[in-house]
Amino acid sequence: MFGDMMGMMNKIKEAQDNVEKTKERLKTVFIDEQSSDGLLKVTVTAAREVKSIDIADELLEDKEQLEDYLVLTLNKAIAKASDINEKELGAAAKDGMPDIPGLGDMFK
């Protein structure tokens, strides 16, 4: 019984380690997004950290338009980053979890 318990605890520790490694790796996965006309370009990581913003000079002349572009383009990039983040972290956590009877039913 204790061997099974220790095995499960080790599997849980491995799952935690896998999640942490995945979190670090997601900081190096870059998502590029741009406005439909290409006047604004942003790069975010899959960890949802903004890395760069490139603004065309003509957008600097209209503050309201620039704000709209930033909101729309950043939201698109963050949505893509979130999707990647959730899939990768979910897979990392699930792959390392021990097979505990009945536990799978909790996540349905």
C-alpha positions in Angstrom: 0.0 0.0 0.0 2.7 2.5 0.9 4.6 1.6 -2.2 1.6 2.5 -4.3 1.2 5.7 -2.3 4.9 6.6 -2.8 4.6 5.8 -6.5 1.5 8.1 -6.8 3.3 10.9 -4.9 6.3 10.6 -7.2 4.0 10.8 -10.3 2.4 13.9 -8.9 5.8 15.5 -8.3 6.7 14.6 -11.9 3.5 16.2 -13.1 4.3 19.4 -11.2 7.9 19.4 -12.6 6.5 18.9 -16.1 4.1 21.8 -15.6 6.9 24.1 -14.4 9.1 23.1 -17.4 6.2 23.8 -19.7 5.6 27.2 -18.2 9.3 28.1 -18.8 9.2 26.8 -22.3 6.0 28.8 -23.1 8.0 32.0 -22.3 10.0 31.2 -25.5 7.1 30.5 -27.8 6.3 33.6 -29.7 3.0 34.6 -31.3 3.0 37.4 -33.9 -0.2 39.2 -34.7 -1.0 42.2 -36.8 -3.9 44.5 -37.6 -5.8 43.7 -40.8 -3.9 46.4 -42.7 -0.5 45.6 -41.2 -0.1 49.1 -39.6 0.3 47.6 -36.1 2.3 44.4 -35.2 2.6 42.8 -31.8 4.5 39.8 -30.5 3.5 38.0 -27.3 4.7 34.8 -25.7 2.5 31.8 -25.1 3.0 32.9 -21.4 1.0 36.0 -22.4 3.8 38.5 -22.0 4.0 41.3 -24.6 7.4 41.3 -26.2 7.2 43.9 -28.9 4.9 46.4 -30.5 5.6 47.9 -34.0 3.5 50.9 -34.9 3.4 52.5 -38.3 4.1 56.3 -38.3 0.6 57.1 -39.7 -1.1 55.6 -36.7 0.8 58.0 -34.4 -1.2 60.9 -35.9 -4.6 59.6 -34.5 -4.6 58.6 -30.8 -8.0 57.1 -30.8 -7.4 54.9 -33.9 -4.1 53.8 -32.4 -5.8 52.8 -29.1 -8.4 50.8 -31.1 -5.7 49.0 -33.0 -3.8 48.2 -29.9 -6.8 46.8 -28.1 -8.0 44.7 -31.0 -4.6 43.4 -32.0 -3.3 42.7 -28.5 -6.6 40.9 -27.7 -6.2 38.6 -30.8 -2.6 37.8 -29.8 -3.5 37.1 -26.2 -6.4 34.9 -27.2 -4.0 32.8 -29.4 -1.4 32.7 -26.6 -4.0 31.6 -24.0 -5.2 28.8 -26.3 -1.7 27.5 -26.7 -1.0 28.0 -22.9 -4.0 26.1 -21.8 -3.5 23.2 -24.2 0.2 22.8 -23.3 -0.2 23.1 -19.6 -3.3 20.8 -19.6 -1.3 18.2 -21.5 1.7 18.5 -19.2 -0.4 18.1 -16.1 -2.5 15.2 -17.5 0.5 13.2 -18.8 2.2 13.1 -15.4 -0.8 12.3 -13.2 -1.0 8.9 -11.6 -3.9 6.6 -12.5 -6.1 7.1 -9.4 -9.4 5.2 -9.5 -12.4 7.6 -9.7 -10.2 10.7 -10.2 -10.9 10.8 -13.9 -14.6 11.0 -13.2 -14.1 14.3 -11.4 -12.9 16.0 -14.6 -15.7 15.0 -16.9 
